[in-house]
């Protein structure tokens, strides 16, 4: 250091990094991002009915945790056929619109599902059983959300300008950086939607009839429609329909529906296998213009994230255990969701700048390790450790659950940012919605695989309303799978992925 050099202020570097983390999302925001951010926000805000729906399912339906896990497989499949919606959004204008009208259609489907739930819960809908009404309403809502999500995904690659104001090309590194930050803003909008309604969801479910809460949920599709009305979100890109993708996707959707309606043995497993084959084939077609090196990096990154997302959960039996045995009510579930949403939003905000610069493997490695550690409070509650902690330390089940929710909540949102960045960076012009939808379909098939594992685990370890004797074994096995499988994938394929966003 020379005599003229000014010493670095103590804490100056740390303060600089904190300011950078805090301001990065703010500086990245553009007015043209608003419609897609409102779609993501609305998706998160749909949680306003989640607690009422969970308690209504427990009290009004007859389905077991294994059956609910099996239903979740079918309800995840609309996410797995996003390529159909993506091809429609890319190539089929409706009334001259390739973006806005699809947001409207999606909002209508969500509203219809909520109205059916409200009518069933209030007793006004009697022509079908509550179980059937719940299935139909859930399918309508999920399909509406998927359609809107496809539009938002496509816009997330379109709203970033490729040229400067004078018409000269922007540096590719700047474009890639902005594409990554749009994905970050999307996750933040989703987290903000969850945070905005989490505590309110518990309060409303506690003080109002469940059907009234479902009617209040109608404000959510209004939010997504408002974003589509405020800003022009149409695209100038257009192309003919690729019938191999659209026709194949439609045939796949019809086949899936028939398998579900007919009740073919192992129908869900057959659908998963066919889905994998169809989506990988379509991805090969869409990515034919991408360099072999980049295709390989995306392939191995997708394998790792797929295995990370395909791990099973304990299922609804744990929630019912907390209600029946631990005495958690709607209000406390609202507190849990509010705490978790706040921490998730804060973590996604503060870590967004750093995560977009890190390799996928490094992010998922730490998330897997942290997730394993954070599963300990759940295991402790199932083992009854809360009784000991209350005697010795003065805090019981609710305090442990609160700590668990606060610590574990940021993981889900953070885990998708690196892959979404990689997808956005390499989205082919004219195929943006289809490309994003195909990659998202592949990732959502991982959730299907996870739900299938959850169903099998619940069949092996029987848990039902009031029957929680095997819940500990179920929890331990699900936790072990959730740690071992991602770590094995990272060790096997991590070196072949490289750094997110680097061409």
C-alpha positions in Angstrom: 0.0 0.0 0.0 1.4 3.4 -0.9 1.4 6.4 1.3 -1.3 8.0 -0.7 -3.6 5.0 -0.7 -6.7 5.4 1.4 -7.3 2.4 3.7 -10.4 0.3 3.0 -13.1 1.2 5.6 -13.8 -1.6 8.0 -16.8 -3.5 6.8 -16.7 -1.6 3.5 -16.6 -4.8 1.4 -19.3 -6.5 3.3 -21.5 -3.4 3.1 -20.9 -3.2 -0.6 -21.9 -6.8 -1.2 -25.0 -6.4 0.9 -26.0 -3.2 -1.0 -25.4 -5.1 -4.3 -27.6 -8.0 -3.2 -30.4 -5.7 -2.0 -30.4 -3.4 -5.0 -29.7 -6.0 -7.8 -33.4 -7.0 -8.2 -34.6 -3.3 -8.0 -32.1 -2.2 -10.6 -33.0 -5.1 -12.9 -36.7 -4.3 -13.0 -38.3 -2.9 -16.1 -41.9 -1.8 -16.7 -42.2 -4.3 -19.5 -41.6 -7.1 -17.0 -44.8 -6.3 -15.1 -47.3 -8.6 -16.9 -45.2 -11.8 -16.4 -44.4 -10.8 -12.8 -48.1 -10.4 -12.0 -48.8 -13.8 -13.5 -46.2 -15.3 -11.1 -47.5 -13.2 -8.2 -51.0 -14.5 -8.8 -49.7 -18.1 -8.9 -48.2 -17.6 -5.4 -51.3 -15.7 -4.2 -53.4 -18.7 -5.0 -52.2 -20.0 -1.7 -54.9 -17.9 -0.1 -57.2 -20.9 -0.4 -54.6 -23.5 0.4 -55.2 -23.9 4.2 -59.0 -23.9 3.8 -58.6 -26.5 1.1 -56.3 -28.7 3.1 -58.7 -28.7 6.2 -61.7 -29.2 3.9 -60.1 -32.2 2.2 -59.4 -33.8 5.6 -62.9 -33.3 6.9 -65.1 -33.6 3.8 -63.4 -36.1 1.5 -62.8 -39.8 1.9 -59.5 -40.1 0.1 -56.5 -41.6 2.0 -52.9 -40.1 1.9 -51.9 -42.7 -0.7 -54.9 -41.9 -2.9 -54.2 -38.1 -2.6 -50.6 -38.8 -3.6 -51.9 -40.7 -6.6 -54.2 -37.9 -7.5 -51.3 -35.5 -7.2 -49.6 -37.5 -10.0 -52.5 -36.9 -12.3 -52.7 -33.2 -11.3 -49.0 -32.8 -12.1 -49.5 -34.1 -15.6 -50.8 -30.8 -17.1 -47.4 -29.4 -16.1 -45.8 -32.3 -18.0 -47.7 -31.5 -21.2 -46.7 -27.8 -21.2 -45.3 -28.3 -24.7 -48.9 -28.4 -26.1 -49.6 -25.0 -24.5 -46.2 -23.8 -25.5 -46.8 -24.6 -29.1 -50.2 -23.0 -29.1 -48.8 -19.8 -27.5 -45.9 -19.7 -30.0 -47.9 -20.4 -33.2 -51.7 -20.1 -32.8 -53.0 -16.6 -32.3 -56.6 -16.3 -30.9 -58.3 -13.1 -32.0 -55.0 -11.9 -33.2 -53.3 -12.5 -29.8 -50.5 -14.9 -28.9 -50.1 -13.8 -25.3 -52.9 -11.8 -23.7 -55.8 -14.0 -24.7 -54.1 -17.1 -23.2 -53.7 -15.3 -19.9 -57.5 -14.6 -20.0 -58.3 -18.2 -20.8 -56.1 -19.4 -17.9 -57.7 -17.0 -15.5 -61.2 -18.2 -16.5 -60.2 -21.8 -15.8 -58.8 -20.9 -12.4 -62.0 -19.0 -11.5 -64.2 -21.9 -12.6 -62.3 -24.3 -10.4 -62.7 -22.0 -7.4 -66.4 -21.6 -8.0 -66.8 -25.4 -8.2 -65.0 -25.8 -4.9 -67.1 -23.1 -3.3 -70.3 -24.6 -4.5 -69.4 -28.1 -3.3 -68.2 -26.9 0.1 -71.4 -24.9 0.6 -73.7 -27.7 -0.4 -75.0 -25.9 -3.5 -73.4 -28.4 -5.8 -74.9 -31.8 -5.3 -74.9 -33.5 -8.7 -71.4 -34.9 -8.1 -69.7 -36.2 -5.0 -67.3 -33.9 -3.1 -64.4 -36.2 -4.0 -65.2 -35.9 -7.7 -65.8 -32.2 -7.5 -62.4 -31.7 -5.8 -60.7 -33.6 -8.6 -62.5 -31.6 -11.4 -61.9 -28.3 -9.7 -58.3 -29.1 -9.1 -57.7 -30.1 -12.7 -59.4 -26.9 -14.0 -57.3 -24.7 -11.7 -54.0 -26.5 -12.5 -54.7 -26.2 -16.2 -55.4 -22.5 -15.9 -52.3 -21.9 -13.9 -50.1 -23.9 -16.4 -51.5 -22.0 -19.4 -50.7 -18.6 -17.7 -47.3 -19.9 -16.7 -46.4 -20.8 -20.2 -47.2 -17.3 -21.4 -45.1 -15.8 -18.5 -42.2 -18.2 -19.3 -42.2 -17.2 -23.0 -42.3 -13.5 -22.1 -39.4 -13.9 -19.7 -37.2 -14.6 -22.7 -38.7 -11.9 -24.9 -38.8 -8.8 -22.6 -35.0 -8.5 -22.5 -33.8 -6.3 -25.3 -31.1 -7.7 -27.6 -30.1 -4.2 -29.0 -29.3 -0.8 -27.5 -31.4 2.3 -28.1 -29.4 3.2 -31.1 -30.0 -0.2 -32.7 -26.5 -1.7 -32.1 -26.3 -5.2 -30.7 -25.9 -5.5 -26.9 -23.0 -7.6 -25.5 -24.1 -11.2 -25.1 -22.9 -11.2 -21.5 -25.3 -8.3 -20.7 -28.2 -10.1 -22.4 -27.5 -13.3 -20.5 -27.2 -11.4 -17.2 -30.6 -9.7 -17.8 -32.2 -13.0 -18.7 -31.0 -14.4 -15.5 -32.3 -11.5 -13.5 -35.7 -11.8 -15.1 -35.9 -15.4 -13.8 -34.9 -14.1 -10.4 -37.6 -11.4 -10.5 -40.1 -14.1 -11.5 -39.1 -16.2 -8.4 -39.3 -13.1 -6.3 -42.8 -12.3 -7.6 -43.9 -15.8 -6.9 -42.5 -15.6 -3.3 -44.1 -12.2 -2.8 -47.4 -13.7 -3.8 -47.0 -16.5 -1.3 -45.9 -14.1 1.4 -48.8 -11.7 0.7 -51.5 -14.2 1.5 -49.8 -16.8 3.8 -50.9 -15.5 7.2 -54.2 -14.2 5.8 -55.0 -17.7 4.4 -54.8 -19.2 7.9 -56.9 -16.4 9.5 -59.6 -16.6 6.8 -59.8 -20.4 7.1 -60.2 -20.1 10.9 -62.9 -17.4 11.0 -64.9 -18.0 7.8 -66.6 -21.0 6.2 -64.4 -22.7 3.8 -66.7 -22.0 0.8 -66.4 -18.2 1.5 -62.6 -18.5 1.5 -62.8 -20.2 -2.0 -64.9 -17.3 -3.2 -62.4 -14.8 -1.9 -59.8 -16.6 -3.9 -61.5 -15.3 -7.1 -59.4 -12.1 -6.6 -56.4 -14.1 -7.8 -57.3 -14.6 -11.5 -58.2 -10.9 -11.5 -54.6 -10.1 -10.6 -53.1 -11.9 -13.6 -55.6 -10.4 -15.9 -54.8 -7.0 -14.7 -51.2 -7.4 -15.6 -52.1 -8.4 -19.1 -54.3 -5.3 -19.5 -51.7 -2.8 -18.2 -48.9 -3.5 -20.5 -48.7 -4.7 -24.2 -47.3 -8.2 -23.9 -47.7 -9.4 -27.5 -44.8 -10.7 -29.4 -43.6 -9.9 -33.0 -42.3 -13.5 -33.4 -44.5 -15.8 -35.3 -44.1 -19.1 -37.2 -46.2 -22.0 -38.6 -47.5 -24.7 -36.3 -45.1 -27.5 -35.8 -47.6 -30.3 -36.0 -45.1 -32.9 -34.9 -45.0 -31.1 -31.5 -48.6 -30.0 -31.3 -50.1 -33.2 -32.7 -47.8 -35.4 -30.7 -48.6 -33.4 -27.6 -52.3 -33.5 -28.2 -52.2 -37.3 -28.8 -50.2 -37.6 -25.6 -52.7 -35.6 -23.7 -55.6 -37.7 -25.0 -53.8 -40.9 -24.2 -53.1 -39.7 -20.6 -56.7 -38.8 -20.2 -57.9 -42.2 -21.4 -55.5 -44.0 -19.1 -56.8 -42.0 -16.2 -60.5 -42.4 -17.0 -60.3 -46.2 -17.9 -58.2 -46.9 -14.9 -55.5 -49.0 -16.6 -53.3 -50.9 -14.1 -50.0 -49.0 -13.6 -51.5 -46.2 -15.7 -49.4 -43.6 -14.0 -46.2 -45.4 -14.5 -47.0 -45.9 -18.2 -47.8 -42.2 -18.5 -44.5 -41.3 -16.9 -42.5 -43.6 -19.2 -44.3 -42.3 -22.3 -44.0 -38.7 -21.2 -40.2 -39.0 -20.8 -39.9 -40.5 -24.3 -42.1 -37.9 -25.9 -40.6 -34.9 -24.2 -37.0 -36.0 -24.8 -37.8 -36.6 -28.5 -39.3 -33.1 -28.8 -36.4 -31.5 -27.0 -34.1 -33.1 -29.5 -36.0 -31.5 -32.3 -36.2 -28.0 -30.8 -32.5 -27.9 -29.8 -31.2 -29.1 -33.1 -29.7 -25.7 -33.8 -27.8 -25.5 -30.5 -24.2 -26.6 -30.4 -23.4 -30.1 -29.2 -21.4 -28.8 -26.3 -24.3 -26.6 -25.0 -26.8 -29.4 -25.5 -24.6 -31.7 -23.4 -24.3 -29.1 -20.6 -28.1 -28.6 -20.6 -28.7 -32.4 -20.6 -26.5 -33.1 -17.6 -27.9 -30.1 -15.7 -31.4 -31.3 -16.4 -30.5 -34.8 -15.2 -29.2 -33.4 -11.9 -32.2 -31.1 -11.3 -34.6 -33.8 -12.4 -33.2 -36.2 -9.7 -33.2 -33.3 -7.2 -36.9 -32.6 -7.8 -38.0 -36.3 -8.1 -37.4 -37.2 -4.4 -40.6 -38.2 -2.5 -42.3 -36.4 0.4 -44.0 -37.8 3.4 -47.4 -36.9 2.1 -50.6 -35.6 3.6 -50.3 -38.0 6.5 -47.8 -35.7 8.2 -50.2 -32.7 8.0 -53.0 -34.8 9.5 -50.6 -35.9 12.2 -49.9 -32.3 13.1 -53.6 -31.5 13.2 -54.8 -34.6 15.2 -51.9 -35.2 17.5 -50.0 -31.9 17.8 -53.2 -29.7 17.7 -52.1 -27.4 14.9 -55.2 -25.4 13.7 -55.9 -23.2 10.7 -54.5 -20.0 12.4 -51.2 -21.7 13.3 -50.8 -23.0 9.8 -51.2 -19.4 8.6 -48.4 -18.4 10.9 -46.2 -21.2 9.6 -46.9 -20.2 6.0 -46.3 -16.5 6.7 -43.0 -17.2 8.5 -41.8 -19.5 5.7 -42.9 -17.1 3.0 -41.1 -14.2 4.6 -37.9 -16.1 4.9 -38.2 -17.5 1.4 -38.7 -14.1 -0.1 -35.8 -12.6 1.9 -33.5 -15.4 0.9 -34.5 -15.3 -2.8 -33.9 -11.5 -2.8 -30.6 -11.5 -1.0 -29.1 -14.5 -2.7 -30.4 -13.8 -6.2 -27.4 -12.0 -7.4 -25.0 -14.6 -6.1 -27.0 -17.6 -7.3 -27.1 -16.5 -10.9 -23.3 -16.5 -10.9 -22.9 -20.0 -9.4 -22.8 -23.4 -11.2 -26.0 -25.4 -10.8 -24.2 -28.2 -9.1 -22.8 -26.1 -6.4 -26.2 -24.5 -5.6 -27.9 -27.9 -5.5 -25.2 -29.5 -3.5 -25.6 -27.0 -0.7 -29.4 -27.1 -1.0 -29.3 -30.9 -0.6 -27.1 -30.8 2.4 -29.0 -28.0 4.1 -32.3 -29.7 3.2 -31.2 -32.9 5.0 -30.2 -30.9 8.1 -33.5 -29.1 8.1 -35.5 -32.3 8.0 -34.4 -33.0 11.5 -37.2 -30.9 13.2 -39.8 -32.9 11.3 -38.3 -36.2 12.4 -38.1 -34.8 16.0 -41.8 -33.9 16.0 -42.8 -37.4 14.7 -40.6 -39.0 17.4 -42.3 -36.9 20.1 -39.2 -34.9 21.0 -41.4 -31.9 21.5 -42.6 -33.3 24.8 -39.0 -33.5 26.1 -38.1 -30.0 24.8 -41.2 -28.6 26.5 -40.3 -30.1 29.9 -36.6 -29.2 29.7 -36.4 -26.0 27.7 -40.0 -24.7 27.8 -40.8 -24.8 24.1 -42.9 -27.5 22.4 -44.2 -28.6 19.0 -45.3 -25.3 17.7 -41.9 -23.7 18.3 -40.1 -26.5 16.6 -42.5 -26.4 13.6 -42.0 -22.6 13.4 -38.3 -23.0 13.3 -38.6 -25.8 10.7 -40.9 -23.7 8.4 -38.6 -20.6 8.7 -35.4 -22.5 7.9 -36.6 -24.8 5.1 -38.8 -22.5 3.1 -36.2 -20.7 0.9 -34.9 -24.0 -0.6 -37.6 -24.6 -3.2 -37.5 -21.2 -4.9 -33.7 -21.0 -4.9 -33.2 -24.4 -6.4 -34.8 -23.5 -9.8 -33.1 -20.2 -10.5 -29.9 -21.6 -12.0 -31.7 -24.0 -14.4 -34.2 -21.3 -15.4 -31.3 -19.0 -16.2 -29.7 -21.6 -18.4 -33.0 -22.3 -20.2 -33.6 -18.6 -20.8 -30.1 -17.9 -22.1 -30.4 -20.6 -24.8 -34.1 -20.2 -25.8 -34.3 -20.4 -29.6 -36.1 -17.4 -31.3 -39.5 -18.4 -32.6 -39.6 -21.4 -30.2 -39.3 -19.6 -26.9 -42.6 -20.7 -25.4 -42.2 -24.3 -26.7 -38.6 -24.5 -25.5 -39.4 -23.2 -22.1 -42.5 -25.4 -21.9 -40.6 -28.6 -22.9 -37.8 -28.0 -20.3 -40.5 -27.2 -17.7 -42.4 -30.3 -18.7 -39.3 -32.4 -18.1 -38.8 -30.8 -14.7 -42.4 -31.3 -13.8 -42.2 -35.0 -14.7 -39.7 -35.1 -11.9 -42.5 -34.0 -9.6 -44.6 -36.8 -11.1 -41.9 -39.3 -10.3 -41.7 -37.9 -6.8 -45.4 -38.2 -6.2 -45.3 -41.8 -7.4 -42.6 -42.5 -4.9 -44.7 -40.8 -2.2 -47.7 -42.9 -3.2 -45.6 -46.1 -3.0 -44.1 -45.1 0.4 -47.6 -44.5 1.8 -48.7 -47.9 0.6 -45.7 -49.6 2.2 -46.0 -47.5 5.4 -49.7 -47.1 6.0 -50.8 -43.7 7.4 -54.3 -42.5 7.6 -56.6 -40.3 9.7 -55.8 -41.3 13.3 -53.4 -44.1 12.2 -49.9 -42.7 12.6 -48.0 -45.7 13.9 -45.8 -46.0 10.8 -45.3 -42.3 10.2 -41.8 -42.2 11.7 -40.6 -45.0 9.3 -42.2 -43.2 6.4 -40.5 -39.9 7.3 -37.1 -41.5 7.8 -37.2 -43.3 4.4 -38.4 -40.3 2.5 -35.7 -38.1 4.1 -33.0 -40.6 3.3 -34.0 -40.8 -0.4 -34.1 -37.0 -0.6 -30.5 -36.8 0.5 -28.9 -39.8 -1.2 -30.3 -39.5 -4.7 -29.4 -35.8 -5.4 -25.9 -36.3 -3.9 -25.3 -39.3 -6.1 -26.4 -37.4 -9.2 -24.2 -34.4 -8.4 -21.2 -36.7 -7.9 -21.8 -38.6 -11.1 -22.6 -35.7 -13.5 -21.6 -32.5 -11.8 -18.3 -32.1 -13.7 -20.0 -32.1 -17.1 -22.4 -29.2 -16.4 -20.1 -26.2 -16.3 -21.2 -22.7 -15.3 -24.7 -21.4 -15.8 -25.1 -18.8 -18.5 -21.7 -19.4 -20.1 -21.8 -20.2 -23.8 
